[in-house]
Amino acid sequence: MEPKGEYYQLDRLLHPPALAPNYKTDVTRSYKYALLSLQNSLSEMTGPVFGHNELGPLDNDLIRNYAKDGDPIGQRIIVHGRVLDENGRPVPNTLLEFWQANAGGRYRHEKDTYLAPIDPNFGGCGRTLTNEDGYYFFRTIKSGSYPRRNFVNNWRPADIHFSIFGPAFAQRLIAQMYFEGDPLIWSCPIVRAIPDDEAIRALIVPLDMNATVPLDCRAYKFDIVLRGRRSTMFENRLEGN
């Protein structure tokens, strides 16, 4: 447990630089000059606020929330964990959105032209709220790896994308999680843009047999730390949280 305090000095050795030349699509998108700090407007800091009553009963069940003619194909899993602040305290009533490829590595997106088929019973997205202990969980299908045209024969490891919302619209963090044992993690240019191996390991989820449902779902545990020296690496906050 770190000493109490409002903010902590960011350890910049853990976070990737803005420009990662081996991640080719980053070259044209990354900034090359010092960032300007702009004051948020009142509307950005105070709203719009997400309505808790708008969640549906199947929003956190990707196995069932798009199924029409049966269950989706693939390994059934549970992903669960807690959203924490830098002192290990829970962050309750936080909206999490998650999206992913299907078991074959295909996203349900018009620009995904990978040869793997679309699963007619899998939408690949959902959302949930953390409870008073900062806890969340959802059911899904374990995603598959997929090719990326970063260079010849480049494949992304199986992943799930997360979006974590604060109390205002502008307060949003984006991250990815990966599955332990996937050999593609350590050769992925996006992952390797993170300069510290321990920071990478914080994005790799372990198998959690204690949360596994026998004869149904395996489980993986992913805790999300919002800020501080050991915060989870967020793609839209490379300069620090």
N, C-alpha and C positions, 0 to 999 in steps of 0.2 A: 504494500500500500504506500503510495507516494504521499508526502506531506500535503495538507490541505492548502488550497490557493485557487484563485480564480483562473489563472492561466499558467502554462509552463513553457519554458523555452523549448522550441522545436529542435529535435536532433536532425539536422539536414542530411546527415550521412545515411539516414534510413530511407529518405524519399528520393525518387528519381529526378533527374534534371528535366527542365522543360523540353530540351532538345535531345532526343535519343536517336542518333543517325541510323542505327540498325533496325529501328522500327520505321520503315520507309514512309508510311503515310503520315507519320509525326513530323517529318522534315518540313512539309509545306504548311502544317497547321500550327506549329509551336511558335511561341513568341521569342523574339531575339533581343528585345530591349527591356529595360527595367519596367516593371509594372507600375501603373498609376493607381493609387488608392482613391476610390470614389465613395462619397458618403451615400449610404442607402436612403431612399426616400421613405417617408412615413408609411406609404402604402406597401412598399416592399417589406418593411419590418413588421407590419401589423396584419397583413391579410393578402389575399383571402385565406381564411382558415378552413381546413378540411373538416367536413361534418362527419362525426363518428357514426351517425345513424345511416350513412350511405353505404356501409359495407354489407355485402350479401353473405348469406350463410355458407356459400361455397367459394368465396373469394380466396381463401387460403388452402383450397383443395384443387390442385391442378390436375389430379387424376380424374375428377368428376366435373369440374366447372366448364368444360368444353365438350365432354363426351356426348355423343348422339346415338351411336349404334354399338356400344360396348366400351370397355376400358382401353386406354391408350397402350401401345406396345412399349415394353421396356421394363427395367428394374424399378420396382416401386420403392420409394425412399421417403423418409421424414428428414427435414432440415429444421433444426431448432437451436436456440441460444438466447443470449441476453444482449440488450443494448445498454452500454455502460458509459459513464463519464470518466474523466481522467483519474478520479479517486476510487473507481470501482463501484460507484453508486448507481443504482438502476435509473434508467430514463423511461418513465412510464408514458403511456398514451402516445407513442410515436408511430407514425405511419411508415410501414415498409412496403415497397413494391418490389417484385422480383420477376425476371423474365429469362428465358433460356431457349436453347435448341431442343428438339425432340431427341429420342434415343438414337436416331440415325445421324444426328448432327445438323439437322435442317431447321432453320427458323421459319416461323409462319410470317414471312415478310416478303413483299413484292419484289424486293431487290436481292433476295437470297436465291441464287440460281444453282446452288449445289445440287448434284445429281441424286442425292438421297431423297426418298419420297416424303411428302407431307403426310403426317399422321392425321386422319380425319377426326380422331377423337382427342386430339391434344392441341390446346391453344398456346400453351407455353408462357402464360403470364398470370399473376395473381397479386394479392395484397393482404396485409393484416395489420393489426395494432398490437403494440406491446402492452402487457398488463401492468399492474402496480409494481411488480418486481422487475420490470423491464424485459420480461420473457416473451418470446414469440415462437411460433412453429408453423410449418406448412407441410403438406404432402405433395409429392410430385413424382415424376419419372426421372431417373438419372440421365442427364444429358450426354450426348455423344460428342466426340471431337469433330472438327470440321476444317476444311482447307482455308487458307488465307493467302492472298496473292502478295505477300510481303517479299517472298523470293520463291524460287522453284522448289516444289515439294515442301512447303511450309504448312504446318498444321497447328491449330490452336488446341490446347488441352480442353477437356470437358469442363464447363464452367457454368455458374449461375450468376447473373447480374443482380445487384441490389441498388435500390434507391431509398435513402433514408431522409424523411422530411422533418423539419423543425416546425415551430408554430406559425411560421409565415412562409409565403410562397417562395421567397428567394433563399430560404434556408434549406438547401437540399444537398446531400452528399451521395456520391455514386461509387460503388465498389464492385469487385468480383470475388467469388470464392472458387477454389479448385479442390479436387478430391485427392486424398493421400494415395500415393502409389502410382499416380499417372506419370509416365516417363516423359510426356510432352511438356510438362510444366517447365523444366529447367532448360529447354531449348527454345522456348517461346520468346521472341524479341520483345513483346509487350511486357511479359513478366520480368525478363532480364533487364528492362529499363530501370527496375528498382535495384539500387546498388547494394543493398544489404540483404544477405540471405535470411536473417532472422525476420526481417520485415516481410519477405516473401512467404516464409513459413506461417506467418500470422494469417495469410490468406488461404492456407491449405487446411481443409477440415479433416479431422480424424473420424474414423468409424466409432460410433457410440453404441455398443451392444446393450447398454443399460436402457436405452430408449427404443430399441428395436422391438417391433411387434411380431411375435412368433408367427410364422407361416403367412406373413403379410408384408411388412416393410422393414428394410434396414434403416438405420438412422445415422446422421452426421451432425456434429455440433459446431456452430459458428457463432462465437461471441464478437460483437462489434463495439470497439472503443472509439468514442467520437472525437476525442482530441487528447493532447498531451504528448509527451515524448514517445510513448508506445502506442499511439493511436493507430487504428487500422488505416492502411493506405487507401486514400480516396482519389479517384481519377480526376475529379474536377477541383481538387484542392492540393495540387502538387507542391504549391508554395507553403503549405502548412494549414492546419485547421484552427 
